Amino acid sequence: MQGNSIVKSVELLLLIILVSAAAAVIPKAASRAAQSPSGAKPAVVFVEAPPSESKITWVHDNGRSELRHLPETCGGGGLFFDYDNDGWMDIYLVNSGPSDFFTPKTPLRNALYRNNGDGTFTDVTEKAGVALGRMGHFGMGAAAADFDGDGWQDLYVTNYGVNVLFRNNGDGTFTDVTEKMGVAAPNWSTCATWFDFDNDGRLDLWVSSFVEYSASGNIFCGDNRLGRRYYCIPRVFKPRPSYLFRNDGEKFIDVSKSSGIAQYLGKAFGAVATDINNDGLVDLFVANDTLANFLFLNLGKGRFEEIGLAAGVAYSDSGSPRSGMGVDAGDYDGDGWQDLFVANIDQELFSLYHNQKDSSFIDKPGEIATATRLMSGWGLKFFDYDNDGDPDLILANGHPDDMVETQSSRVKYKEPLLMFENIDGKYKNVSAQSGEAFKKDFPARGLSVGDYDNDGDLDLLIINNGEAPLLLRNEGGNRGRWTGLHLIGKASNPAAVGAIITWEAGGVKRSRYKTGGGSYLSSHDPREILGIGAATKIDRIEIKWPSGKVDRLVNPPLGKYIRVVEGDTVTSGK
């Protein structure tokens, strides 16, 4: 956040065309939004939108076989993103596909569902040209961002095989530009993260690489006497370097070696881009499975230093590597410093790392440790589910081995979702009161957060391994008052990753850092909802862009999404 600031104070009452929070299109959402906050805190529950309601009929196929190939355990991913710029979050879901170990009996494909704005979705996959399902595209995850700055969200899909970059043509279709842009990153990729590591205003790309794997190199893990196979623990496979691609405006340059990242071999899953030391440079926290986690500190000038061990985030408190899967970053206690979260497999405990403000962290899981001892965590997110301004936490869980129940009486293959409410900087398990879906078990993997019905509270998309996805609608979160922001960087990167948003309401000042990536195999609604609970107005919002520019919004309207373009007069939009 260096350089001279350009400060703008914008009176919004007459300059903004207000966007209705879907009141006329989704009556249900409108009735909820119309409710006023009361003295008693309202209950917030998540209600399943089944296929009969949403029209989402796609089902994930993990290619499960008796040979127990490791990629079968890891998918799938998905995301909320607005591919057609109509202000409604669409959905993309990633399936498996033909590979050296799997020949589907029926054709498989990924799915793009267009949001109709009335709670239903239409499958537009074939028209859009993003089905995949070809040999070498056994799907893992996806991440959306406007990498070329043309105002349209592009799509990067990771695979066991070769990854694919789809450029959004702006007419409802996409073009495969993988070879032209140089981002195939072959073998086995998991998570992808868009962020601007060199602050040049263009989005760069991190791609997590998992283990060295092939059908011919599959290892027998199981009981030889019974001839029974189990999925191997990733510990038995060799690690690989991940990829860092720098966007030069014309193509992507592989800077994995020159940045210092390639020398660190890992078994990487989740990755989140954030600024751990408040120096204005975006750092990267990476979860590794059965190896030490990486924390890449951005030194500037295109270089990173790996400080995971010194920072206290590489190993467990006992000094052992764990099975890191999903990750995220956020300031959970409101002290202005980014904290970290990583989910692991059962018995290893999940970690909530508190930032000590000196590039080190202390694990303070609290109630989370008790609730997750027998869980295996994948998709997860810090998010404000009740619009009180504090980041709550959602965890999607499921054991990787579908035969684990033959070996353990306490650990299950399908596991419940977990919701934790942030109360004064500490997390309380509120899963039991968060809806019927939290009473069920799922083989959950990817998780994406977004406001798909535009009613001002954040909904959930959970992608289940080998099963149908789960779409959960937030009921009651929007009773806490809110303003939504859609940030568009100009001098800064288009996604505004690295921006710091500060807002004041009811005598309370809060801030949020806009991260890149996070969760597992997924990305999220790019808009930010600023919750203020029962306060009657937001006095001001300040946006400090990665370029160093600052925009201020005075007395913005509540219950609306506002499109904010860096350095320009605020324009209308959802």
N, C-alpha and C positions, 0 to 999 in steps of 0.2 A: 504494500500500500504506500509506495513512495511517490514523491513528486508533488508539484503544486496542485492544490485542489480547486476545482471549479464548483462553487456552491450556488445552488439554485433553490429558491424558496417559491413554491408554486401553490397558489390558492386554487383549490380544485372545484369549488362549488359550481362555477359556471363554465369551466374549461373541459370538463370530462363528460362524455356521454356515458351515463351509468349503464352498467350491464346487469340486468335482472338475474337474480340467483335461481334461474330456471322456474320461476313462479308460475308462468303461464303454460309451461310445457309438461312439468311433472307435478301434478297437484299434490301428491303425497309429500314430495320434498318441500313444496311451498308451505304446506300446513305446518310442517316442522319448523321451517325457517321463521314463520310468523310468531312463534311462541317467544315470549319475553323471559329473560332470565329472572328467577325469583330468588328469595333469600336462601332457600334450600337448594343444594346442588343436585341437579337432575341426574337420573341414571342414564348411562350411555350403553347401548347394546348394539351388537353387530348381527344383522339379520341376513340369512342366506338368500341370495337371488338365484333360484334354481334354473336349470336350462329351460323349463317351461315358461319362465318369466323373462330371462335374459336373452334367450334364443342362442346361447353359446353351447353348442353340441359337441365340440371337439374333445377328444380324450387322448391323454398321453399314453404312449406305448414305449416301455423301456427296453424292449427286446429281450426280456428275461429268458434265460436258457439254462439247461442242466450243467453247462460248462462254467457257469458263473463268471462271466467276463465283467471286469471291474466297472467299465463305463455304464453298465446296466443300473448301477446303484446311485448314480450322481444326478441325473436330470429330473425334471426339466426346469427351464426358466421362462420368464415372460416379463411384460411391462405394460404400464399405462403410458401412452404418448399420443399427441394430437397430430396424426400424419397429414390431415387435410386442412388444417388451420381453420376449423369451424368453431373452435372454442370448447369442444367436447373431447374428453379423453377416450381414445380408442385403445384396443387391447391387441397385443401380439403374444403368441404362445409358441414355444419351441418344442418340437417333437424329436424323437430319434430318427433313424433312417438307415439305408443300406450302408454296410461297412464291411471290413474284412472278417468280421465275426458274426454278422447278422444280415440275413436276407428276409425281409418282411414278406409274410404270406399275402398281404394286401398292401397297396400303395400307402405310404405314410407321408404326411406333410406338416409343415408349420401352419399357423393360422393367423390371419389378420382380420379382426372384427371391427367394423366401423360402428361408432356410437351414433345411434339414431336420435338421441336427445330426449327419448321418452322412456328410458330404462331398458330398452332392447338394443341388440346389436345385430348387424348383418355381416355375413362372411363375404369378404371382398378379396380373399387371398389370391385367387387366380387372376383376377383383373389387375391387381396391384403388382403381380409378378414376384411374390416373396414366399412361394410355397416351399422351395428347396426339395428335400426328399430324394436327392440324387446320391449316387455312390460317393462316399467320403464325406457325407454331411450327416453324421450321427449327432444330432443337435444337443447342445448344452444350454446356452443362455443367449441373452441379447441386451444391447444397450443402445439407446437412441440419443441423438444430439445433432445439431446443425453444424456439421464439421466444415462446410464451405461457406457459411455465413450468408446464404441466400434467402434465409427466412423460413426454410422448410426442414422438418426433422428427418434426418437420415437414420439408417439402421445398420448396426453391426451385429452379426450373428456368429457366435462361437460354436465350434464343433469338435468332436473327436474325428479328425480328418483335416479339412481345410476350412478356414473361416471365410465369411462373406461380408463385404461392405456394399450395402444398397444405397445409392444416391436417390433422394426423393426428387422426382421430376416436376412436382408441383401441380400435377394434373390427375392425381390419384394412382399413379404408377411409379415404380422404382426401377432403376437400372443397376445391374451388377457391375461395380467399378473396382472390384478387388484387385485384379491384376494391374490395372492402370495405376491405382493408388499404392500398391505394394504392401498390402496388409494381410496377406493370406495366413501367415504364422502357422505353418502346418504342424501336424502331429496330434496333440490333444490340448485344447484350450478350454478354460472354464469361464471365469469372470472377465468382463471388459469394463474399463473405466475411462470416461472422457474427462480431461482436465487440462489446464494450460500451465505446464510446469515452467515455461520460460517467460511467461507474462508478455507474449508478443501479440496477444489478442486473438490467437487461433487455438482451436481445441486439439490437443494432442491425445494419444491413445495408449493406455496401458492394457496389456493382454496377459492374464495369468496362465501360466503353463503348468499342467499337472505332470504326472509321471511318464516315463518312457513305457510305451505299451504297444503291443500288437497281438493279433490272434495267435500267431506262431510262437510268441514269447509268453503265452499265458502259463502261469505257474499253478501247480496243483496245491490247493489248500483244503484240508478236510481230514476225514477219517479213512485211511487206507483199508482198514479191516472191513468197514461197511461199504467202501466205495462211494462214500458220500462227500460231495464237494461243498465248500463254503466259499463265500467271497473272501479273497485275500485282504489282509490289512495292507494299506499302501506302503507300509514300512519295507516290504520285500521288493519293491520296485525302485528303480533308479530315479533320482530327481532330475529336473531340467531347468534351464534358464527361462525366465519370462521375457516378454518383449516390451520395449518402450519405443513408440513411433512418434517422431516430431513432425508436426504439420507445417510445411513450408509455404503453404498457399497454393501449390500446384500438385503436390503429391506428399506422401509420408516417407520420411527418412528413418531407417532403423538406427536408433542411437542407443541401443541396449548396451553395447560395449563401451562407447565413448562416455556414457553417463555414469558408468561404474556399476550398473545394475546386473549385467549379464554374468558377472563373476560369482554371483550368489545363486547357487543351484537350489531350487525349492520344489515343493509339491503344492503349488499355490491354488487356493480357492478364492475366497472373498478378498476384495481390495477396496479401500476407501481413500479418497483424496481429501486432505484437510491440512490445516496449518497448525502444527502442534506448539510452535514457539512464538506465534504472533509476529513473525518477521516479514509477512507479506508474500512469502513463497510457499507454494503448495507442496506439502509432503505426502507420503504414501504409506499407509499401513496395510500389510498383506498377511493373511492367515495361511499358514502351511499345515498340511496334514502329516503328522508324525515327525515333523522337523520344527526347528525354532521359527517363530514368526519373524517377519522382517518389518522394520520401521525405517524407511528410507527418508532421511532428512535432506531436504533440498538446499544445496549450498549455493545455488545460483550459477550462472555461466554454464548451464547444462550438466552439472555434476550433482550426484547424490552420495551420501554417506550412510551406510547401514548401521543403525545404533540400537537395534532391538534389545540386545543383551544389556547394554549400559542403561537403557531406558526402563528396563524391568518388564518388557512386554514379550520377550522371546520365549520364556519357559514358564512352567507353573512355579508356585512358591517353593516347591521341593526341588526345583531345578530340572524337571523333566519336560521334554517336548510333548505337546498335546496334539489332538486332531482338530486343528483349527479349520472352521468351515465358513460360517457367515460372520461378517464384521460390519461395524458402523462407527461413526464419530458424531459427537454432539456435546454441547455444554450442559450437562444434566443438572448441575448445581448453580448455574447462573453466575459463575465467578469470572467469566470472560475468557476462559481457556478451554480448548477442545479436549474432551475426554474420549476414551476409546472403549469399544465393546467387541468381544469375540466369543463365539459359541463353539463348543467342543463336543466330543462324544460322551456317552454315559460314563459315570464314575470320575470323569476328569474335571468337572465343574466348569461353568462359564465364567468369564472374567469381565468385570466392569472396572476399567482402569481410570483412576482419577489423576488428572494432570496436576503435577506438583509445581508447575510454572518454571521448571529448570531443565526441561527436556527429559524428565523422568516421570514415572507413573507408579501408583500404588493400587493394588487390586482391592476393591471394596464392594464385593457382590451383594452383601446383605441378604435380604429375603430371596434374591435370585438364586443363590447357591443352594438353598434348601429345596426350592421348587424344581431345579434342573439337575439334581444329582443323578437321576436315572434317565435323563433325557439326552438326545443327540440333536443339536441345533443347526439349522441351515439358514433360511431366510429370516431376516430380522430388520428392525428399523426403529430409531428414535423418531417419534412423531407425536404431535399434540392431538390426541384423539378426542379431548373434551373442550378444546379451545379456551383453556385457562392460561395459556402462554408458556406452560412448562412442557418439556419433552418427555412424553411417556414412552413405553417400550413394548413392542410386539415381537414374539418369538414363534417361529414355525418349526416344528420338530418332527423327527422320524428316524428310526435307526436305519443305517445303510444296509444291513443284512436281513433279508426276509426270513431267514431261518434262525434268528437270534433266540426265539422263544424255545427252541429245542435245546438250547445250551444254558439258558438263564430263566429262572422263574420270576424275576423281578423286572426284567427289561423287555419291552414290547417293540415290535416292528413299527406299528402305527402308534402315534403319540398325540397328545392333545396340544392345541395352540395355547400359548400363555400370554396374558396381558398384565402389564405392571403399570400402575398409576404413579406418577411422580408427585410426592407430597413433601414439600419443603426440602427437595433435593435427595429424598430417599424413596426407594421403590417398594410399593405395596402390591402384592399379588391380588388382582381383582378379577381373575379369570372366571371365577364362579358366578359373577354377576354381569359378565360381558356378553351373554347370549347363548343360545342353544348350541351353536357351533363349537363353543369352548367345552362342551360336555362330550364331544365326540373325539375320535382318534383318526389321524390321517398320516399317510406316508409323505409328508410335506417336504418340499425342497425350496424352489424359488418363492419369493414374496415381493410384491410391488404395492406401493401405497399411492393412492390418488383419489381425487374427488370426481368420480365418474358421472355423478348426477348433478354436479354444479350447485349443490345446496350448501356449500360452505363447511362441510366436515369431511374428514379423510376416510375413504373406504379402503378395502383390502382385497387383493388378488393373491391367492395361494395356489401354486402349481404343484400337483401331487404326482409322485413317481408312479407311473403305470396306471393312473386313474384320471378321472375328470378333474378339472380345476375347481376351485372354490371361490366364488365372488361374494364378498360380504359387504353389505350396505350399512354404513354408520347411521344409527337412529338416535338422535339426541345430542350429538356433539355440537351441532350448530345452535343450540340454545345459548351457548357461550358466544358472546358477540365477536365479530371478526371482520377483517379486511383481507382480501386476497391480492397478491402481487404476481404479475407475470413479468419478470425482468428480462430485458433484451440488451445485451452488451454491444457496444459499438467499438470504442477504443479497447474495451475489454473483450474477452471471449464471449460468443453469442449466448452461451448458457449461464453466464455470470457466475461460474464456479469460482469461489474465492471472495465473493461479495460478502460484506457484513451489513446486516439489516438491524437497525435499532429502532424500537418504537416505545413511546411513552403513553400510558393510559392510567387514569385513576391514581396518579402519584407513583406508579410503578414503572420502572424502566427495564426493558428486556432487550436482548440482542440474540441474533442467530447468524451463524456462519453457513454459507451455502456450499455444501460439500459436493463432491463428485463420486458416483458409484455407491458402494455399500451394499448391504444385503447379501444375496447369493444368487448368481446367474440372472440378475434382474436389475432394472432401473425404475425410476419413479416419475410421477407427475412433476414437471419442472416448476410448477407454480408454488408459491409460498403462502400459506394461510397464517396470518398473525392473529392469534387469539387474545382476547382481553377479558374473558369471563363476564362478570356482571357490570363492568365499567360501562359508562354511557357514551364514551367517545375516545378516539385516539387523538391525542394532542398533536403529535408529529411523528413522522417516519423519516429516518435518515438511512440512505443507502450509500455505503462506501464501496465503490467499485474497485476491482483489482487494478485498474489503471491509476488509482489515486483520486479520481474524480468523486465528488459527493453531490448527491441530489437529495433535497428535502421536500417532503410532502406535508403540508400543514392542514390539520383538521380534515383528513380524508374521509370519504363516506364509508359507512359500515355496511356489511352484508353484500358487498360487491367485489368483483375482480377488476383490477386496474392494470392496464398494460403500461409499463414504465420503460421507456427507451433511454439509455444512458446519455446524459447531457442534453436531451431534447425536452421540449414541452411534453408533458404526459398526454398520451393519446388514449382513445377509447379502446376497449377490447375486453375479452374474457380472461 
